[in-house]
Structures are given as C-alpha cells and as structure tokens.
Amino acid sequence: MTLQAPSSILQPMGKKGTSVLKRQRELKKAEKAAEKRERRTEQGGDRKPGPQVASVDDLRGYGMVDEEEPSHKQPS
C-alpha cells in the first residue's frame, strides 16, 4: 500500500494566489484610509466646509491672471 500526500501539502509554501494578494492590498488600503480619517478628526475641524476658492496670488502663481491687479468693478 502506497501513501500519497494531499495536493495542498505539495504546493510551494511561498506562493500565494492573486485573489489573496488582492484581498491583502484592499485591506491595507482600507486601513490606511481609516487611519487618515482618525488623524483628521483628532486634529479637529480646522477645515472650513464648502468649496475651496483660490486667491488672486494662487491664480497668479498658476499663470491664470495678468500681472496687474484685477478690478472688482462689475460691467454695466
């Protein structure tokens, strides 16, 4: 009588399936996002809610505004 080892024992120990690796990547990504949320709540609500608006200096830095000061007059 010959004994045979189960096929799971014969597979190399270091090789993982792609689904296992994908699950590990997703878990790591989710943990990182959770840590980021925790840090944000610990720091307090220093962010103002609402849309972010660029200042004239920011726009000038991006080259979107002429070098002269913008006029705040409404055309009539």
C-alpha positions as CSV (number, residue, x, y, z in Angstrom):
1,M,0.0,0.0,0.0
2,T,1.4,3.4,-1.1
3,L,0.6,6.6,0.8
4,Q,0.2,9.8,-1.1
5,A,0.3,13.3,0.4
6,P,-2.6,15.6,-0.1
7,S,-2.1,18.0,-3.0
8,S,-2.2,21.0,-0.7
9,I,1.0,19.9,1.0
10,L,2.8,19.5,-2.3
11,Q,2.3,23.2,-3.3
12,P,5.1,25.6,-2.5
13,M,4.7,27.5,0.7
14,G,5.7,30.9,-0.5
15,K,3.4,31.2,-3.4
16,K,0.0,32.9,-2.8
17,G,-2.9,33.2,-5.2
18,T,-3.7,36.5,-6.8
19,S,-7.0,36.7,-5.0
20,V,-5.2,36.5,-1.7
21,L,-2.8,39.3,-2.7
22,K,-5.7,41.4,-3.9
23,R,-7.5,41.0,-0.7
24,Q,-4.4,42.0,1.3
25,R,-3.9,45.1,-0.9
26,E,-7.5,46.1,-0.4
27,L,-7.3,45.6,3.4
28,K,-4.1,47.6,3.6
29,K,-5.7,50.4,1.6
30,A,-8.8,50.5,3.8
31,E,-6.7,50.6,7.0
32,K,-4.7,53.5,5.6
33,A,-7.9,55.4,4.8
34,A,-9.2,54.7,8.3
35,E,-6.0,56.0,9.9
36,K,-6.2,59.1,7.8
37,R,-9.8,59.7,8.9
38,E,-8.8,59.3,12.5
39,R,-5.9,61.7,12.2
40,R,-8.2,64.3,10.6
41,T,-10.8,64.0,13.4
42,E,-8.1,64.2,16.1
43,Q,-6.7,67.4,14.6
44,G,-10.1,68.9,14.9
45,G,-12.3,70.7,12.3
46,D,-9.7,73.2,11.2
47,R,-11.0,72.7,7.6
48,K,-13.9,75.0,6.6
49,P,-16.8,73.3,5.0
50,G,-17.7,74.4,1.5
51,P,-15.9,74.9,-1.8
52,Q,-12.2,75.9,-1.8
53,V,-11.6,79.2,-3.6
54,A,-8.1,80.1,-4.9
55,S,-6.8,83.6,-4.0
56,V,-5.6,86.0,-6.6
57,D,-2.0,85.1,-5.6
58,D,-2.7,81.5,-6.2
59,L,-4.1,82.2,-9.6
60,R,-1.2,84.4,-10.4
61,G,1.2,81.6,-9.4
62,Y,-0.6,79.3,-11.9
63,G,-0.3,81.9,-14.6
64,M,-4.0,82.4,-14.9
65,V,-4.1,86.1,-14.0
66,D,-2.3,89.0,-15.6
67,E,0.3,90.7,-13.5
68,E,-1.8,93.8,-13.0
69,E,-4.3,93.8,-10.1
70,P,-7.8,92.6,-11.1
71,S,-10.6,95.2,-11.0
72,H,-13.5,94.3,-8.8
73,K,-15.9,96.5,-10.8
74,Q,-19.0,95.0,-12.4
75,P,-19.6,95.9,-16.0
76,S,-22.8,97.8,-16.5
